[in-house]
Amino acid sequence: MHLHHPYSKTRTVVIVLAVLILMSAAAVQVRLAHAQSKAASESAVTNDELIAQFRRVEVASVSDALEQITGKRMYMSHRMQPIFTAKFAGYARTVQLKKDEGNKDPEALTGMLEAIDQGSTDSVYVMVVEDGEDIAGMGGLMGTAMAARGYAGAVIDGGVRDVAYLRKIGFPVFATGVVPSTSVHHYRFAGAQLPVLCNGVPVTPGDIVVADSDGVAVVPKAQAQAVLTLAQQMDYKEHSMYAVIEQLKSIVQAVKKFGRL
């Protein structure tokens, strides 16, 4: 008669339990990876939708909402002008240039170009050129690269050139002036993806930059949803007021009715 040794049975049970534990751990890892992937996907969709909604609201409403929520002026001055009528929104990708008159360094501006190549869809190129009103911070070549990479637009605290070509390819740029000059041999790359002061407004990488015919405003990323919600409410009220003003022939009564000016 064949006898089963008790030790053999115990060993079998231990092996089975070990296999089950390993299978359970593997299943948990798979579920965790799936959950992380789903969360990342949902986050990306949320970010895309956030930018899409900012594109549909007026910058004036965003500016008013920012003032109410932050208590600060977050819009750029009248000197920041578009090279053609345009409307865009996207995430700030910052670059800073510092004066270095007469430099012969062939790599002085390499970082500026690399920063462009590191951007992607919905980026907004935000450049600060030190004392750069009469220096073109960007032109047609840089604009072509940004357009090819899906940038939403560019905001230059300084000059811009090759405007005819930028208009031809339809790449929107806001700048403080149009000049034919170059930054080569006059400036040096001072950093990218760092906080900057652009035309008097603080911009941190990842902030949302909105622009239209009324100008440019900057929305701190942490307050983006609150600003968007209030701006949408303001837009709705203002757009509703036009017909009421025409009907009543009175802006005073319309303002009393909607509580918005």
HELIX and SHEET records of a PDB file:
HELIX    1   1 PRO A    6  ARG A   55  1                                  50    
HELIX    2   2 VAL A   59  THR A   70  1                                  12    
HELIX    3   3 THR A  110  ASP A  117  1                                   8    
HELIX    4   4 GLY A  140  ALA A  148  1                                   9    
HELIX    5   5 VAL A  163  ILE A  169  1                                   7    
HELIX    6   6 LYS A  221  GLN A  223  5                                   3    
HELIX    7   7 ALA A  224  LEU A  248  1                                  25    
HELIX    8   8 ILE A  251  PHE A  258  1                                   8    
SHEET    1   A 6 GLN A  81  PRO A  82  0                                        
SHEET    2   A 6 VAL A 173  VAL A 178 -1                                        
SHEET    3   A 6 GLY A 153  VAL A 160  1                                        
SHEET    4   A 6 SER A 123  VAL A 129  1                                        
SHEET    5   A 6 PHE A  88  LYS A  99  1                                        
SHEET    6   A 6 TYR A 187  ALA A 192 -1                                        
SHEET    1   B 4 GLN A  81  PRO A  82  0                                        
SHEET    2   B 4 VAL A 173  VAL A 178 -1                                        
SHEET    3   B 4 GLY A 153  VAL A 160  1                                        
SHEET    4   B 4 ALA A 136  MET A 138  1                                        
SHEET    1   C 7 GLN A  81  PRO A  82  0                                        
SHEET    2   C 7 VAL A 173  VAL A 178 -1                                        
SHEET    3   C 7 GLY A 153  VAL A 160  1                                        
SHEET    4   C 7 SER A 123  VAL A 129  1                                        
SHEET    5   C 7 PHE A  88  LYS A  99  1                                        
SHEET    6   C 7 ILE A 208  ASP A 212 -1                                        
SHEET    7   C 7 GLY A 215  VAL A 219 -1                                        
SHEET    1   D 2 VAL A 196  CYS A 198  0                                        
SHEET    2   D 2 VAL A 201  VAL A 203 -1                                        
END                                                                             
